[in-house]
Amino acid sequence: MLISRLSVGLSNGLQARNTALFVAIARTFRSDIIITTRGKTSNVKKMMKVMDLAVTDGDKVTLFVNGDDEQAAICKLKNYLLGME
C-alpha cells in the first residue's frame, strides 16, 4: 500500500468536471484507491462519493492506493491533483 498526502492544486478543486476526470483516471487502474480529507473518506472510483467530499483548491488530501499497479496509479493521480496533468 502506498500513501501520499498533498495539497490540491486545481483551481476549482474537485468540482464536477475535475471530479469526472479524476474518477476516469482512477478507473483505468486495478488498484483500490481511497481519498480522505477533513475526516471524510471516499472510494475514488465512485464519482458521487468524491463529489460529496467537496474538495477545494488548497485542501489537504490523503491518497491510499493498494494493488498491482499502485505505483503508476498514485503517480498519475497525484500529478492530476497537483494540477500537473
ABEGO torsion letter per residue (X at the ends): XBBBBBBBABAAEBBAAAAAAAAAAAAABABBBBBBBGGBBBBAABAAAAAAAGBBBGBBBBBBBBEAAAAAAAAAAAAAAAGAX
